[in-house]
Amino acid sequence: MARSTERPLPPRVSPPDLPDDLAEAEGRRHGDHLGQRIPLVEDLAHARFEQCVLSGSAERVDLTGATLLDVEIADARTPVLSLRDATIRRLRIAGGRIGTLDLSGAHVAELILEHARVDYLSLAAARIQDSLIADCTVATMDLPSATMTRVRFERSRVDEVDTRGLRADSLDLRGLDALAFLDVTALRGATLTGRQVESLASVFAQAAGIDVQD
C-alpha cells in the first residue's frame, strides 16, 4: 500500500479518558493522584496525576516536573501555571485566564488547549506532538528550540511568535492569526495559507536578503 502524501499530517489527539465519578481530594507535592477532582493550589510540583480534573483559582500553580496522564485543567485562573519539564499524555486545558502558561522543557503528547486566554505561552525546548490549540487568544508565544510534530492551530490569535530554533514537522499554522514571527526561516516544516504568506512577504524577502522597494 502506498504511503499517504497528505501534508500536513493531522494530529492524532483525543480528549482525556476520565471516569464518570471523581473523588474530591487535595493535591500535594510529590503526591500520587488517581481518579480525583482537585482544586488548583500553589505547590503541586513533581506530583503524578492520572484521570484527574484540576480547576479553580490560585496565586500561582507549580506543576514543575509533574506527570499528567488523562487530565483536564478546567477554567484555571492564575497569573502563573508552570508545567516546566512535565511529562504529559492526553491533557486538556479548557477555558480560563492564565497570565503565564509555561511548558518549557516539557514532553507533551496529545495536548488540547482550547477556549483559553493566555498572556504568555512558553514552549521553549519542549517536545510536543499530536496536539491542538483552538479558539485561544495569546499575546506572546515563545517556541525557541521547541520540537513540534503534528500540531494544529484553529481559530486562534497570537500577537508575536518567537520561532528561533524551532524544529517543525506537520505544524499546521493555517488557523493561527499571528501579527509577527521573529524568525520566518524557522518555519520550515510548517503549513501556512496563501494569505498568510502574502502578509509575510516582506519579512520573507528580508530574511532572504532581498531589498524590496517601490
Secondary structure, DSSP 8 states (H G I E B T S, - for coil): ------SS-----------S--EE----TT-EEESEEEE--SB-TT-EEEEEEEEEE-S-EE-TT-EEEEEEEEEEEEEEEE-TT-EEEEEEEES-EEEEEE-TT-EEEEEEEES-EEEEEE-TT-EEEEEEEES-EEEEEE-TT-EEEEEEEESEEEEEEE-TT-EEEEEE-TTEEEEEES-GGGGTTEE--HHHHHHTHHHHHHHTT-----
